[in-house]
Structures are given as C-alpha cells and as structure tokens.
Amino acid sequence: MADTPSSRQARATEPRNAVAVLGTGIMGSAMARRLAAAGLRTTVWDRSPQATEPLAAAGALIAASPRDAVADAGVVITMLPTAEVVEQVIFAGGVTEALTEGAVWAQMGTIGVEATLGIAGRLGQHRPDVLFVDAPVSGSKGPAETGQLLILASGPASAQPVTGPAFAAIGRKTVWLGVAGQGSRMKLVVNAYMSTLIEGVAEALELASRLGIDSAGLAEAIEGGPLDAPIADAKLHKMQSGDFAPEFPLQWALKDVDLAIAAAGNDQLPLLEALSRQWRAAVRAGHGRDDISAARLALGHQDS
C-alpha cells in the first residue's frame, strides 16, 4: 500500500499505536515484517525505494520520505548502517521537526558510543519532548525474521511502556541497561566477542585443511560439547558449504570491530586490531557484502 494523502488522512484517525521503520535493509525489512504481523501499524522508508516495495505485501505502508514515515508514529525505529547516515536522515532530512510530541526514537543500528551520545544530545536540544532510546540489537537475519533478536536498550524509563509492543514483536528479550549509551557499549562488547569467535572458526577450519583434518569431523568433535556455541556452529556450517549469502555482511562486522577499537581509547586490544586488519583485507578483496562467514575466504584454502 503506497503512502498517499488519502492514506495519511485515514491513518491520522487511528490510535497512535504506530511504528515507523527508517532503513529496510536485511535487518530493517525483517523487523518491519514482524511489526506488521503483530498488528502494529507499520510505515517504512528507505533510501532505496526498491528495498521497501516488497514490504507492502506484508502489510506495511510505504512512505515517500522519512518525514512522512514518522508523521504520526509513536515509535520511530532507525536501522541505518552508520552514524553519518543516521544524522543525514534525521537531522538534515528534517525528521526531527516531523516527530510527534511524546514519540520515542529507538536508534537500533550499531553506530558506536560517541555518535550515539552526540545524537541523543542533539535531539534533546531540538526536541526535548521526544524520548531517545539507544537500543542496538544482537542477532542477524534469521533471528530478525523470527522475532528472536536480543534488544540492548538504554534510555529513560518512561520510554519502556511505549516501546514495549514493538520490542516484543521483534525481540525474544529486551535488556534495559540504564541511561542512553549503555546499550551501545554493551553491543560493542557483544560483537567483539562474536567476531573473535567467528574468526576463530575460520582459522580452525584453515588449520584443519592444512593438517588434513576433514571439516565434518571437526564439527562432529565439537558438537554437543562445551565449545559448541550456536553462532560458531552456524558459521562453521556456512563456511563448510561455501554459503556466503549475507545474514550479517562482513563490511558491517568490520565497522563494529573498528567501533569497539575506537571506544577502547588508548587501551590496546591486540586481537581485535589484528582481526580488523584481516577483515579489511577481505573487504578490499571484494567480500564486504558477503556474510561475515566470508572471513574464511581470506585465509586461502576452502573446503568444498
């Protein structure tokens, strides 16, 4: 359903149980589908119109601009790739003026601590009547499609009941961590942990290949034991099968690693710094849009 003057007029008469999703890539589109399926009036916008078109069939309203998308939304979710894009859409795009009084802006992409605090402060200066929630999610395409994301939320307590229905539709669990910024801090830690696990899987498979160990035998040896982490197992099987279809693109995983390194300040994180160099080489080699499991491709041999 396209967003037209008549549809906007009809929406204005509905209760404000409405959500806007700005950014409908891999994660944002899956979240929008879950929101619409939960019966929440869901309006979507993306910089690429092609990204929103399939969502009409799922029951979402398609907005022509981000201002139109947020015009009467009680909760506005941004799922955009970088801080620069968030600032361009929200502030340069005039979205702040279009936000409804008392609305909650849930910033759910991973953009780092410094950028998150800067955006929260800027919103507070321009629109003190709008609540800001820093709520990055842990999980990739599969959990987003099934509503199993972990939401790492931080912000004012008064935002919790407002965001409750939307967060329940997209997440298996919401952890409230305190003031805005704490969610982003936790997300960087979680993703640092995840990234080292996945690079470890890639290098273990490379070592297995060099030592003549069958990768299926490695998977069997690990299965069911203390080393059998679900994310590591999932990526091991993607690497085994050569399936690098993006669930969490490598270029965005690298972005998160670099954000973690930057957030650590002067304290060195030697493993993450080495991982960043390795993944940067993989991105330069053309694997940035592949899944994070494409870290395997930067190591030479690949099991068939």
N, C-alpha and C positions, 0 to 999 in steps of 0.2 A: 504494500500500500504506500503510495507516494505521499509526501507531506505537502499538502495544498492549503490554500486559505480556508477552504471549507472544512478540511480535516482538522486544522488548527482550531477553528471555531468550535467544532464538536468536542475536541479534547479539552477546551477551556471549561466546559460544563462538567467534566468528570472530576471525581475526587483526586486529590493530589497524591495518589499512590502511584507515582510515575517515576521512571528511571530513564536517564539519558546515558548512552554509552558513546564516548568520543574515542574513536580508534577501534576498528574492527578487523584487525589482522588475525593471526592464528588464535590468540587468546581472547581478544575482544569479541570476535564473532561467536566463539563458543559460549562466552559469558552472556552475550545478548540472547542467544537461543535459550539458555537456561532461564533467564529472567522472563522472557516471553512465555515460555512453557509453564512457569509458575503463576501466570495470570497477572503479572505486573505489566502495566502499560509501558512499553519499551520503545524509545526513539533512538535511532542510531545515526551516526555521521562518521565519515572517514575522508581523509584527503583524496583517496582514490574511490570514485563512485562505484567502480566495479566490485569493491570489497563489501559494499552494503547491499547490492542488488539481491543476492540470494537470501538475505535475511527477511525480506518482505514475505516470502512464503512461510517463514517461521512465525509470522505474526507481528514483526517489528514495523514501526513506522520509520520511513526513510526521510531524513531531514536534508534540506538543500544546503544548510550551513550550520556550523556549530551553535551560532546564536539561536537559530530556530529550534535546534535539538533541545536546548536547555530551558527554553522559554517558560515552561510550566512544570519542570521536573523537581520533585522533592529531593532526589538523589542524583547527582551527576558523577559518573564514573569516567575517569580518563585512563585509557590503556594505550598510551603512546610510547614510542621507543626511547626517546631521550628527553632530557630537561629542556633543551633548546626547542624541541617540537612542542612540548607542553606550554612553554612560555609564549611561543608564537600563536598557538591556537587560543589559549585562554586570555592572555593579556593583549597581544597585538591584534587578535581577532575580535576583540570587543565582547568576549563571552562574559567577562566579569559584570558588565553593565546589564546583561540579559538574565543573569541568575535571579531566581525568585527569592524574595526575603525569607529567611529561615531555612533555605535549602542547605544540603550537605554536599560538599565537593569531596569525593573519595578519590584520591590520587593513588592508583593501584599499579602503575607501572614502576619499574625499578630505575630510579634516576639519581640515587645517591643521597647522602645525608645533607650535605651542604646545599645542594639545589632544592631539596625538599623544604628545608628551613627557610631559605630565601623566598620560595614561592608562598609558603604559609604566611610569612611576614608581609609580603606584598599584598596578598589577598586581604589580610587584616587591616591594612591601611586603606584599601579601596572599598572593601565590602565587609565591614565588621559584623554585619547582620547575617553573613553566610558562615557556616561552620566548615572547618577544614579537617579532613581525616587523612592521615598518612597510612595507607593500607596496602602495601605490596603483597603479592600472593606468591606462595610457594607451590609449584606444580607446573606441568606443561600441558600440551594439547589434550591428552587423554583425560587427566583429572578435570580439566576445564570443561570438557564435553559432558562429563558425568556428574558435575557439581561436587567434585571432591577436592577442591583447592583448599589449602591452608591459608587463611587470611591473617596477616600480621598487622593488626590495626593499632593505631595510636591517635589520640586526639581527645577532644572534650567529651566528658561522659554524656552530655546531653545529645550527642550525635548517635549514641548506641541504639536507642529505640527507633530512630529514623532510618538507620541503615539496616536494621535487623532483618526485615523481609528480603531485601536484595542480597545481603550477605548469606542468608540461609539458602537462597536459591542457587548460589554459585559455589558455596564452600561447604566442606564437611565439618569445618571448625573455624571459629574466629577467636583469636587470642588478642585481648586488649592489653597493651603493654605500657600505657601511660601517656605522656604528652607527645604531641606530633614530633616525629624524628626517630622515636624509638622503634617504630615499625621498620623504617628504612635501615636502621642499624642492625636489627635482627635479620633482615633479609640479606644483607651483605654477608653476615656470618654464615647463614644457612647456605647461601650459594657458593661461598668459599669452600665449605665442607663438601657440597655436592660436586663441585668442579674437580677437587682433588681426587674424589672417588672415581669419577669418570675417566680422568687422565690415567689414574692407576689401572683401571680396567684395560684401557687401550695399550698401555705399556706392558701389562701382564700378558696380553694376547700376542704382542710383538715378541716378547721373550719366549713364550711358548712356541711360536713359529720358528724361532731361531734354534731352539733346543729340540725340535722335532716332536713337541707335545701337541696332540690333537686338541683343538679348542673345545670340542664337545666333551672331551674327557676332563678338561679344566672346569667346565660348567658343572659337570656331574660331581666332581670332587668338592666343589664349593656349596652345591645345593643343599639346603636344609641345615647348614652349619652356622656358626657364629659370624662367618664372613658373608653370608648370603643377604646382602642389603637389597631391597626391592629395586631401587633405582639402578644400582650397579648391575643387577641381573638383567633388567630390561635393556640397558645399553649394551651389555655383553652380547645379547642375542641379536640386537640390531647390527652390531659390528660383525658378528659371525655371518649373518645373512647378506651383508652388504646393503642393508636397507638404511639409507641416509635421508629418507623423506623427513622434512623438518617437523619436529614437535617443539623443540626449543633450538632455534638457529644458533650455530656456532658464533656468529658475529655478535649476537646479543649476550651470549655467555661470556665472551671475551670482554665486552663492555662492563659486565658485572664484576668480573675479576679485577679489571682496572679501577673500577669504583672502590672496591674493597682495599686495594693497594693504596689508593689516594687517601681514603678515610683513615688508614692506619698512621698517616703522617710520617714522622721520622723513624718510626719503628719498622725495621725490615721484616718482610715476610718472604724469605728466600724461595720457598716452594712456589708460592703464588707468582712471584716475579718471573721465575723460570717458566712456569706454565703460561703466563701471559706472552712471553717471547715465542713459545712453541705454537700457541694458538694463533698468534698474529701471523706467523709464517703460513699456517694452514689457511687463514682467511685470504692472505695475499695470493696463495696458490689457487684460489677460486672456490674454496669450500665454505665461505661465510654464510651462505644461505642454506647450506645443508644442516642437518641435525647436529647437535653437539657431539653425537657419536662419531661424526666425521673426524674427530681428533685422531681416530685410528688411521686415517688416510695419510696423515703427516708423518707416519712412522715407517713408511716403506712397505713391507710385505702386508698382504691382506689375505685372510683365509677365504676360500671360495666355498 
